Amino acid sequence: MRMNQFALAAAWACAGLAQAAPDLIISNGKIATMSKEGEFAQAIAIKDGKIQAVGSNARILKLKSAGTQLIDAGGKTVIPGLNDSHLHIIREGLNYNAELRWDGVTSLKTALQMLKEQAARTPEGAWVKVVGGWNEFQFEEKRLPTLAEINEAVPDKPVFLLYLYGLGFLNQKGIATLGYDASTRFKDGEVQLGADGKPTGLLIAKPNAMILYTTLGKTNALPRAQQLNSTQQYYTELNRLGLTSAIDAGGGGQAYPDDYAVSLELAKSGKLTVRTSYYLFAQKPGKELEDYQRWLTMTKPDRNDHLFYANGYNTEGGGENLVWSAADFENFLEPRPDMPPQMESELEPVLRLLIKNRWPFRIHATYDESIDRDLAVIEKVNKDTPLNGLRWFFDHAETISDKQLARVKALGGGIAVQNRMYFQGELYWKQYGAQTRQMPPIKKMLEMKIPVGLGTDGTRVSSYGPWPSIYWAVTGKTAGGLSVWQPKDVLSRYQALKLMTQGSAWMSGEEKLKGTLAPGQYADLAILPQDYFSMAAEQIKNLESSLTIVNGKVVYATREFKQYAPALPEVEPDWSPVKYYGGYQNK
């Protein structure tokens, strides 16, 4: 994959462009090259969207000319731009401006006050929504809101709160707006009724979250002009957190090409500031093969639609949902579901189609029982339609066994892991008992030299914030402080950062193009306000960027770098929660 990019990088160097005056020099920094552990430089030169040279201040500043922009990092730590290997970035872009984010809020009292304040400014007919990214363990109160508290905070506007994969909360106005009553039924899920026979407002997923997502789909969506604004705001929010690349895992209610039209328009106009590679997620149970047959005529892997960035907005492959019967929903409030008996017969033709047409693929799989069945199908197909180096990987894999890891390695696969246990560790332990094996077994994956990328699975369950994921990797702790890993399993800070830079780049075939700050690499980086490598571990989850660069251009800047900040359109609509609170609450 992307051999054309490797050839271009080689030609760029051979043509002597590395000797031309740089467009930008960042000096006086603690630059983590990430080429090897403990390697730092003082300065970095950037030319034509790539890193030209890295070294001492004296050496790099000799390259400048009158036209070179200079940024003094002031001794701050500079890292490669973060890369989330599993983020629902395109879907969240459409909805971000309409959502109140509780990500990072440390008090339930504060969260409810935010809910009340937002309802006061929300116009009639619009919903007040908190869609994932939080749990009760992050609150000092260590509990969920009650329905009484939600109704007291907002009696007159419809409210919907999404909690992990397990629960939804509606206030009374929300129930009335939807028309839910004692006769409302869902195939998988329960509308809880009170003693009076009427809905209480609690929605219970059993076992999968379709009752929650169906209800969410009945709330209002932003009009297209505001979706364009929302997507720009969301991408800038990710830049604020130091993210410069993301691999989109598709998602339910994210049909191709219709729900990609907004991000595609922004990509073609050069307005997306996170390099985005996207996988296509089958939408209709029983119709998955038809989806992929149609999509093969519409797009292809590695087609770039971004105006300015190489690999700026690319189709990548198929998944994370290849067939619905293979999805093992990780609702840890409920026992593990079994995949239906027809799974193999539905998955096999989809895999054959993708492999034959050389489409990379990813598969959602939480439990080892599911992974065992998935692997059997992949192995069967591989015998007569060889993978032959085709990039593929599992997503999640919390309970994958050592034997299964060996089978993944034999097939040339990888694993995209996320910090879902940061949000759900306490619930998993309550369901299955205290665990002594690392979940997911990242250390074992690395020991076996299996490609591993780190991500978040934001935003409907986990938060999109990348730093809590890195914090979880270097501490083994949940949002509530529970140590769910053994001390031997925690990663070094170098290892964790590498997994969310170069490690994630493997999932889009770009591990030779991004993830280190070395000559020829994409000029994607972030200057941090504190030193990630030496700061107190507990503070890592609240990190953000002071200045973020993508393709050699500043896309976000604040604090002492504010003069470099590019202009951004005002948030729309005027009542948007983003305008008043921002996104991730790392304050």
C-alpha positions as CSV (number, residue, x, y, z in Angstrom):
1,M,0.0,0.0,0.0
2,R,1.0,3.6,-0.7
3,M,4.3,2.6,-2.4
4,N,3.8,5.7,-4.6
5,Q,4.2,7.8,-1.5
6,F,7.4,6.0,-0.6
7,A,8.7,6.6,-4.1
8,L,7.8,10.3,-3.9
9,A,9.7,10.7,-0.6
10,A,12.8,9.1,-2.1
11,A,12.6,11.3,-5.2
12,W,12.1,14.3,-3.0
13,A,15.4,13.6,-1.2
14,C,17.3,12.6,-4.3
15,A,16.3,15.7,-6.1
16,G,18.2,17.7,-3.5
17,L,15.1,19.5,-2.2
18,A,16.3,18.6,1.3
19,Q,18.9,21.4,0.8
20,A,16.4,24.1,-0.1
21,A,15.5,26.7,2.5
22,P,12.8,25.3,4.9
23,D,9.3,26.8,5.0
24,L,9.2,26.6,8.8
25,I,11.7,26.0,11.6
26,I,10.7,25.1,15.2
27,S,13.7,25.7,17.5
28,N,14.5,25.5,21.2
29,G,12.3,22.5,21.8
30,K,12.5,19.1,23.5
31,I,11.7,17.3,20.3
32,A,10.8,13.6,20.8
33,T,11.8,12.1,17.4
34,M,10.2,8.7,18.5
35,S,12.8,7.0,16.2
36,K,14.1,5.4,19.4
37,E,13.4,5.7,23.1
38,G,15.1,8.6,24.7
39,E,16.1,10.4,21.5
40,F,15.4,14.1,21.6
41,A,16.5,17.0,19.4
42,Q,16.3,20.8,19.7
43,A,15.0,21.9,16.3
44,I,13.1,20.7,13.3
45,A,12.9,22.1,9.7
46,I,9.9,21.6,7.5
47,K,9.6,21.9,3.8
48,D,6.7,21.2,1.5
49,G,4.7,19.5,4.2
50,K,7.5,17.1,5.1
51,I,10.2,17.1,7.7
52,Q,13.4,18.2,6.1
53,A,15.9,17.9,9.0
54,V,16.0,17.4,12.7
55,G,19.0,18.3,15.0
56,S,20.5,21.0,17.1
57,N,19.5,24.6,17.1
58,A,22.7,25.6,15.5
59,R,22.5,23.1,12.7
60,I,18.9,23.6,11.8
61,L,18.9,27.4,12.1
62,K,21.7,27.5,9.5
63,L,19.1,26.3,6.9
64,K,16.8,29.3,7.3
65,S,16.3,32.0,4.7
66,A,14.4,35.3,4.7
67,G,11.2,33.5,3.8
68,T,11.5,30.9,6.6
69,Q,8.9,31.1,9.4
70,L,10.5,30.7,12.8
71,I,8.7,29.4,15.9
72,D,10.4,29.3,19.2
73,A,9.1,26.3,21.2
74,G,10.4,27.8,24.5
75,G,11.8,24.5,25.7
76,K,8.5,22.7,25.4
77,T,8.1,19.1,24.4
78,V,7.3,18.4,20.7
79,I,5.8,15.1,19.7
80,P,4.6,13.5,16.5
81,G,0.9,14.2,15.9
82,L,-1.4,11.7,17.6
83,N,-3.2,9.2,15.4
84,D,-6.3,7.4,16.6
85,S,-6.6,4.0,15.0
86,H,-10.3,3.7,15.8
87,L,-12.4,6.8,15.9
88,H,-15.9,7.6,14.5
89,I,-14.7,11.0,13.3
90,I,-16.9,11.4,10.2
91,R,-20.2,10.6,12.0
92,E,-19.3,12.8,15.1
93,G,-18.4,15.7,12.8
94,L,-22.1,15.8,11.7
95,N,-23.3,15.9,15.3
96,Y,-20.7,17.6,17.4
97,N,-22.2,21.1,17.6
98,A,-25.5,19.6,18.7
99,E,-24.1,17.6,21.7
100,L,-23.3,18.6,25.2
101,R,-20.1,16.8,26.1
102,W,-19.5,15.4,29.6
103,D,-16.1,14.0,28.6
104,G,-13.7,14.8,31.4
105,V,-16.3,16.4,33.8
106,T,-15.3,15.4,37.3
107,S,-18.5,16.2,39.2
108,L,-22.1,15.0,38.6
109,K,-23.3,18.2,40.1
110,T,-21.4,20.1,37.5
111,A,-22.7,17.9,34.7
112,L,-26.3,18.4,35.8
113,Q,-25.7,22.2,36.0
114,M,-24.3,22.1,32.5
115,L,-27.5,20.2,31.4
116,K,-29.7,22.8,33.0
117,E,-27.8,25.7,31.5
118,Q,-27.8,24.2,28.0
119,A,-31.6,23.5,28.1
120,A,-32.2,27.2,28.9
121,R,-30.5,28.3,25.7
122,T,-31.8,25.4,23.5
123,P,-34.7,26.5,21.3
124,E,-38.1,24.8,21.2
125,G,-38.1,21.7,19.1
126,A,-34.4,20.9,19.7
127,W,-33.1,18.1,21.9
128,V,-30.5,18.5,24.7
129,K,-28.2,15.5,24.1
130,V,-25.2,14.0,25.9
131,V,-24.0,11.2,23.6
132,G,-21.4,9.1,25.3
133,G,-17.8,9.8,26.5
134,W,-18.6,9.6,30.2
135,N,-19.4,7.2,33.1
136,E,-20.2,7.5,36.8
137,F,-16.7,6.6,37.9
138,Q,-15.3,9.8,36.6
139,F,-17.6,11.8,38.9
140,E,-16.6,12.4,42.5
141,E,-20.0,11.2,43.5
142,K,-19.3,7.8,41.8
143,R,-22.9,7.4,40.7
144,L,-25.2,7.9,37.7
145,P,-27.8,10.7,37.6
146,T,-31.3,9.8,38.6
147,L,-34.3,10.3,36.4
148,A,-35.6,12.7,39.1
149,E,-32.5,14.8,38.8
150,I,-32.6,14.9,35.0
151,N,-36.3,15.9,35.1
152,E,-35.6,18.6,37.7
153,A,-32.7,20.0,35.7
154,V,-34.7,20.0,32.5
155,P,-38.5,19.8,32.8
156,D,-39.5,21.5,29.5
157,K,-37.1,20.5,26.7
158,P,-36.5,16.9,25.5
159,V,-33.4,15.3,26.9
160,F,-31.5,12.1,25.9
161,L,-28.4,10.8,27.6
162,L,-26.5,7.9,26.2
163,Y,-24.5,5.8,28.8
164,L,-22.0,3.4,27.3
165,Y,-23.6,0.5,25.4
166,G,-26.1,-0.2,28.2
167,L,-28.5,2.6,29.1
168,G,-30.3,5.6,27.8
169,F,-32.0,8.3,29.9
170,L,-35.0,10.3,28.7
171,N,-36.7,13.0,30.7
172,Q,-40.5,13.2,30.7
173,K,-40.5,15.7,27.9
174,G,-38.3,13.4,25.8
175,I,-40.8,10.5,26.4
176,A,-43.7,12.6,25.3
177,T,-41.8,14.0,22.2
178,L,-41.0,10.4,21.0
179,G,-44.5,9.1,21.9
180,Y,-43.1,6.2,23.9
181,D,-45.7,4.4,26.0
182,A,-46.5,1.0,27.6
183,S,-46.9,-0.5,24.1
184,T,-43.5,0.6,22.8
185,R,-41.4,-2.4,22.0
186,F,-37.8,-3.1,20.7
187,K,-36.4,-6.4,19.6
188,D,-33.3,-6.0,21.7
189,G,-34.0,-3.8,24.6
190,E,-36.5,-2.6,27.2
191,V,-38.4,0.6,27.7
192,Q,-38.7,0.4,31.5
193,L,-42.2,1.0,32.9
194,G,-43.0,2.3,36.4
195,A,-45.6,1.2,38.8
196,D,-48.1,3.3,36.9
197,G,-47.5,1.3,33.7
198,K,-45.9,4.3,32.0
199,P,-42.3,4.7,30.8
200,T,-39.9,5.9,33.4
201,G,-37.4,7.3,30.9
202,L,-34.9,4.5,31.3
203,L,-33.9,2.5,28.2
204,I,-32.1,-0.8,28.8
205,A,-30.0,-2.4,26.1
206,K,-30.4,-6.2,26.0
207,P,-27.8,-7.2,24.8
208,N,-27.0,-4.8,22.0
209,A,-27.4,-1.0,21.9
210,M,-29.9,-0.8,19.0
211,I,-32.7,0.5,21.3
212,L,-30.3,3.4,22.2
213,Y,-29.2,4.1,18.7
214,T,-32.7,3.9,17.3
215,T,-33.9,6.4,19.9
216,L,-30.9,8.7,19.2
217,G,-31.8,8.6,15.5
218,K,-35.2,10.0,16.3
219,T,-33.7,13.2,17.8
220,N,-33.1,16.2,15.6
221,A,-30.1,16.5,13.3
222,L,-28.3,19.7,12.3
223,P,-29.1,21.1,8.8
224,R,-26.3,20.7,6.2
225,A,-24.8,24.1,6.6
226,Q,-24.4,23.6,10.3
227,Q,-23.1,20.1,9.7
228,L,-20.3,21.6,7.7
229,N,-19.5,24.0,10.5
230,S,-19.8,21.2,13.1
231,T,-17.3,19.0,11.2
232,Q,-14.8,21.9,11.0
233,Q,-15.3,22.6,14.8
234,Y,-14.8,18.9,15.6
235,Y,-11.7,18.5,13.6
236,T,-10.2,21.6,15.3
237,E,-11.2,20.2,18.7
238,L,-9.2,17.1,17.8
239,N,-6.3,19.3,16.8
240,R,-6.6,21.0,20.2
241,L,-5.9,17.6,21.8
242,G,-2.9,17.0,19.5
243,L,-4.6,14.7,17.0
244,T,-3.4,15.0,13.4
245,S,-4.6,11.7,12.0
246,A,-7.5,9.4,12.5
247,I,-8.7,6.1,11.1
248,D,-12.5,6.1,10.9
249,A,-14.2,2.8,11.7
250,G,-17.5,3.6,10.1
251,G,-20.5,3.1,12.2
252,G,-24.2,2.4,12.4
253,G,-26.3,5.1,10.7
254,Q,-23.2,6.2,8.6
255,A,-24.2,5.1,5.1
256,Y,-21.8,5.6,2.2
257,P,-21.8,7.8,0.3
258,D,-24.6,10.0,1.6
259,D,-23.4,10.5,5.2
260,Y,-19.9,11.2,3.9
261,A,-21.0,14.1,1.7
262,V,-20.2,16.8,4.3
263,S,-16.7,15.6,5.1
264,L,-16.0,15.0,1.4
265,E,-17.0,18.6,0.5
266,L,-14.7,19.9,3.2
267,A,-11.8,17.6,2.1
268,K,-12.1,18.7,-1.5
269,S,-11.9,22.3,-0.4
270,G,-8.9,21.6,1.9
271,K,-10.7,22.4,5.1
272,L,-10.2,19.1,7.0
273,T,-7.3,19.4,9.4
274,V,-7.0,15.7,10.5
275,R,-5.7,13.2,7.9
276,T,-8.6,10.8,7.7
277,S,-8.6,7.2,6.4
278,Y,-12.1,5.6,6.5
279,Y,-13.3,2.0,6.5
280,L,-16.8,1.3,5.1
281,F,-19.2,-0.2,7.6
282,A,-22.0,-2.5,6.3
283,Q,-25.4,-1.0,7.2
284,K,-28.2,-3.5,6.7
285,P,-28.3,-7.0,8.3
286,G,-28.5,-9.6,5.6
287,K,-27.5,-7.1,2.9
288,E,-23.9,-6.7,3.7
289,L,-22.5,-8.4,0.6
290,E,-24.7,-6.2,-1.5
291,D,-23.3,-3.1,0.3
292,Y,-19.7,-4.1,-0.5
293,Q,-20.4,-5.2,-4.1
294,R,-21.9,-1.7,-4.7
295,W,-19.1,0.1,-2.9
296,L,-16.5,-1.6,-5.0
297,T,-17.9,0.1,-8.0
298,M,-17.9,3.5,-6.3
299,T,-14.5,3.9,-4.6
300,K,-11.2,2.1,-4.0
301,P,-8.5,2.0,-1.3
302,D,-6.0,4.9,-1.2
303,R,-8.0,7.3,-3.3
304,N,-7.3,10.7,-1.8
305,D,-10.0,13.5,-2.0
306,H,-8.2,16.1,0.1
307,L,-7.1,19.2,-1.8
308,F,-3.8,19.8,0.1
309,Y,-2.8,16.8,2.1
310,A,-1.3,13.6,0.8
311,N,-3.4,10.8,2.3
312,G,-5.7,13.5,3.7
313,Y,-9.1,11.9,3.1
314,N,-8.9,8.3,1.9
315,T,-11.1,5.3,1.5
316,E,-9.2,2.5,3.3
317,G,-11.2,-0.7,3.2
318,G,-14.1,-2.6,4.7
319,G,-15.3,-2.8,8.4
320,E,-15.4,-2.6,11.3
321,N,-18.8,-4.2,10.8
322,L,-18.4,-6.7,7.9
323,V,-21.6,-8.6,8.8
324,W,-24.0,-7.8,11.6
325,S,-24.1,-11.5,12.7
326,A,-20.4,-11.2,13.6
327,A,-20.8,-8.3,16.0
328,D,-20.4,-9.2,19.6
329,F,-21.7,-6.1,21.4
330,E,-19.6,-5.3,24.5
331,N,-22.4,-4.3,26.9
332,F,-20.8,-5.3,30.1
333,L,-24.1,-4.7,32.0
334,E,-25.3,-7.8,30.3
335,P,-23.7,-11.3,29.8
336,R,-21.6,-12.0,26.7
337,P,-23.8,-12.6,23.6
338,D,-23.3,-15.6,21.3
339,M,-23.0,-14.9,17.6
340,P,-25.8,-16.7,15.6
341,P,-25.1,-19.9,13.8
342,Q,-25.3,-18.3,10.3
343,M,-22.4,-16.0,11.1
344,E,-19.8,-18.0,9.2
345,S,-22.0,-18.4,6.0
346,E,-22.5,-14.6,6.0
347,L,-19.0,-13.6,6.7
348,E,-17.2,-15.9,4.3
349,P,-18.5,-14.3,1.0
350,V,-17.8,-10.8,2.2
351,L,-14.3,-11.7,3.1
352,R,-13.8,-13.5,-0.3
353,L,-15.0,-10.4,-2.1
354,L,-12.8,-8.0,-0.2
355,I,-9.7,-10.2,-0.4
356,K,-10.1,-10.9,-4.1
357,N,-10.4,-7.2,-4.7
358,R,-7.4,-6.4,-2.4
359,W,-9.5,-4.3,0.0
360,P,-8.0,-4.1,3.5
361,F,-10.5,-5.0,6.3
362,R,-11.1,-4.7,10.0
363,I,-13.4,-6.8,12.2
364,H,-15.0,-5.7,15.5
365,A,-14.5,-8.5,18.0
366,T,-14.4,-8.1,21.8
367,Y,-14.4,-11.7,23.1
368,D,-12.1,-14.7,22.4
369,E,-15.2,-16.8,21.7
370,S,-16.1,-14.5,18.8
371,I,-12.4,-14.1,17.6
372,D,-12.1,-17.9,17.4
373,R,-15.0,-18.2,15.0
374,D,-13.8,-15.1,13.0
375,L,-10.3,-16.6,12.6
376,A,-11.7,-19.9,11.4
377,V,-13.4,-18.1,8.5
378,I,-10.4,-16.0,7.7
379,E,-8.2,-19.1,7.7
380,K,-10.6,-21.0,5.5
381,V,-10.8,-18.2,2.9
382,N,-7.0,-17.7,3.0
383,K,-6.4,-21.2,1.8
384,D,-7.8,-20.6,-1.7
385,T,-8.0,-16.7,-1.7
386,P,-4.7,-15.9,-0.1
387,L,-4.3,-12.7,2.0
388,N,-0.8,-12.5,0.7
389,G,0.2,-9.4,2.8
390,L,-3.2,-7.7,2.6
391,R,-3.6,-5.5,5.6
392,W,-6.3,-6.6,8.1
393,F,-6.9,-6.4,11.8
394,F,-9.2,-7.0,14.7
395,D,-10.7,-4.1,16.7
396,H,-10.9,-4.3,20.5
397,A,-9.9,-7.9,21.3
398,E,-10.1,-7.5,25.0
399,T,-10.1,-11.2,25.8
400,I,-8.1,-12.6,22.8
401,S,-6.0,-15.7,23.8
402,D,-2.3,-16.3,23.2
403,K,-3.2,-19.1,20.7
404,Q,-5.4,-16.7,18.8
405,L,-2.7,-14.1,18.8
406,A,-0.4,-16.6,17.2
407,R,-3.1,-17.3,14.5
408,V,-3.4,-13.5,13.9
409,K,0.3,-13.2,13.4
410,A,0.4,-16.2,11.1
411,L,-2.2,-14.5,8.9
412,G,-0.3,-11.2,8.9
413,G,-2.9,-9.4,10.9
414,G,-2.8,-6.6,13.5
415,I,-4.9,-5.4,16.5
416,A,-6.4,-2.0,17.1
417,V,-6.9,-1.6,20.8
418,Q,-8.8,1.1,22.6
419,N,-9.2,2.3,26.2
420,R,-12.7,0.9,26.6
421,M,-11.7,-0.6,29.9
422,Y,-10.9,2.9,31.1
423,F,-14.6,3.5,30.9
424,Q,-15.9,0.0,31.6
425,G,-13.3,-1.8,33.7
426,E,-15.4,-1.7,36.9
427,L,-18.4,-3.0,35.0
428,Y,-16.4,-5.9,33.5
429,W,-15.1,-6.9,36.9
430,K,-18.6,-6.7,38.4
431,Q,-19.9,-9.0,35.6
432,Y,-16.9,-11.5,35.4
433,G,-14.9,-11.0,38.5
434,A,-11.5,-9.4,39.1
435,Q,-9.0,-10.1,36.3
436,T,-5.3,-10.8,36.4
437,R,-4.7,-11.0,32.6
438,Q,-4.1,-7.8,30.8
439,M,-7.2,-6.7,28.8
440,P,-6.4,-6.3,26.0
441,P,-3.1,-8.2,26.2
442,I,-1.1,-5.5,24.7
443,K,2.2,-6.5,26.2
444,K,1.8,-10.0,24.7
445,M,1.0,-8.5,21.3
446,L,4.1,-6.4,21.4
447,E,6.2,-9.4,22.6
448,M,4.9,-11.4,19.6
449,K,5.7,-8.4,17.2
450,I,2.1,-8.1,16.1
451,P,1.2,-4.6,14.8
452,V,-0.7,-2.7,17.5
453,G,-2.4,0.7,17.2
454,L,-3.9,2.6,20.1
455,G,-7.2,4.6,19.9
456,T,-10.4,5.6,21.7
457,D,-13.5,4.2,20.0
458,G,-15.0,7.6,20.5
459,T,-17.6,9.0,20.7
460,R,-20.8,7.2,21.5
461,V,-19.3,5.1,24.3
462,S,-15.7,6.0,25.0
463,S,-14.6,9.6,24.7
464,Y,-12.7,10.9,21.7
465,G,-10.0,12.4,24.0
466,P,-6.7,10.6,23.1
467,W,-4.9,11.4,26.4
468,P,-7.1,9.3,28.7
469,S,-6.2,6.4,26.4
470,I,-2.5,7.1,26.7
471,Y,-3.0,7.6,30.5
472,W,-4.7,4.2,30.7
473,A,-1.8,2.6,28.8
474,V,0.8,3.9,31.1
475,T,-1.1,3.4,34.4
476,G,-3.5,0.5,33.8
477,K,-6.2,2.5,35.6
478,T,-9.8,3.3,34.8
479,A,-11.4,6.7,35.0
480,G,-12.4,5.8,38.5
481,G,-8.9,4.9,39.6
482,L,-9.3,1.1,39.6
483,S,-6.0,-0.6,38.6
484,V,-7.2,-3.2,36.1
485,W,-3.7,-4.3,35.0
486,Q,-0.8,-5.8,36.8
487,P,2.2,-3.5,37.3
488,K,4.2,-5.6,34.8
489,D,1.7,-4.9,32.1
490,V,1.7,-1.1,32.1
491,L,3.5,0.5,29.1
492,S,6.3,3.0,29.2
493,R,5.5,6.5,28.1
494,Y,7.5,5.9,25.0
495,Q,5.6,2.7,24.2
496,A,2.2,4.2,24.7
497,L,3.0,7.3,22.6
498,K,4.5,5.1,19.9
499,L,1.2,3.0,19.7
500,M,-0.8,6.2,19.1
501,T,1.5,7.5,16.5
502,Q,3.5,5.0,14.4
503,G,1.5,2.0,15.7
504,S,-1.8,3.4,14.5
505,A,-0.3,4.4,11.2
506,W,0.1,0.7,10.4
507,M,-3.7,0.4,10.2
508,S,-3.8,2.7,7.2
509,G,-0.5,1.5,5.7
510,E,1.4,4.7,6.6
511,E,3.8,3.5,9.2
512,K,6.7,4.6,7.0
513,L,5.2,8.0,6.4
514,K,4.1,9.2,9.8
515,G,4.6,8.7,13.5
516,T,8.2,9.8,13.9
517,L,9.8,13.2,13.6
518,A,12.5,12.2,11.0
519,P,13.4,13.5,7.6
520,G,10.9,12.5,4.9
521,Q,8.1,12.0,7.3
522,Y,4.9,14.0,7.1
523,A,5.2,17.3,9.1
524,D,2.5,16.5,11.6
525,L,3.3,17.4,15.2
526,A,2.2,19.0,18.5
527,I,3.9,21.2,21.0
528,L,2.7,20.3,24.5
529,P,2.3,22.7,27.5
530,Q,3.8,20.2,29.8
531,D,6.5,17.5,29.4
532,Y,4.6,14.3,28.8
533,F,7.8,12.2,29.5
534,S,8.3,13.6,33.1
535,M,5.0,15.0,34.3
536,A,3.0,13.3,37.0
537,A,1.1,10.3,35.5
538,E,-2.2,11.5,36.9
539,Q,-2.0,14.7,34.8
540,I,-1.5,12.9,31.5
541,K,-5.2,12.4,30.9
542,N,-5.7,16.2,30.9
543,L,-3.0,17.0,28.4
544,E,-3.8,19.0,25.2
545,S,-1.7,20.8,22.6
546,S,-0.5,24.4,22.7
547,L,0.3,24.3,18.9
548,T,-0.6,21.7,16.4
549,I,0.8,21.4,12.9
550,V,-0.5,19.3,10.0
551,N,1.3,19.0,6.7
552,G,3.7,21.7,7.8
553,K,0.9,24.3,8.6
554,V,-0.4,25.5,11.9
555,V,-3.9,24.3,12.4
556,Y,-4.4,25.1,16.1
557,A,-2.5,27.4,18.5
558,T,-3.2,28.8,21.9
559,R,-1.4,30.3,25.0
560,E,2.0,31.8,24.0
561,F,1.5,30.6,20.4
562,K,-1.9,32.2,19.9
563,Q,-0.5,34.6,17.2
564,Y,-0.1,31.6,14.9
565,A,-3.7,30.4,15.3
566,P,-5.6,30.2,12.0
567,A,-9.1,31.8,11.7
568,L,-12.0,29.5,12.4
569,P,-15.7,30.2,11.6
570,E,-18.0,31.0,14.6
571,V,-19.8,28.0,16.0
572,E,-23.2,27.3,14.6
573,P,-26.0,27.3,15.7
574,D,-25.7,30.1,18.2
575,W,-27.1,27.9,21.0
576,S,-24.6,25.1,20.4
577,P,-23.1,23.6,23.6
578,V,-19.7,23.8,21.9
579,K,-19.9,27.6,21.8
580,Y,-20.3,27.7,25.6
581,Y,-18.4,24.7,27.0
582,G,-16.1,23.5,24.2
583,G,-15.7,19.8,23.9
584,Y,-13.5,17.6,26.1
585,Q,-13.4,19.2,29.6
586,N,-9.7,18.9,30.3
587,K,-9.7,22.0,32.5
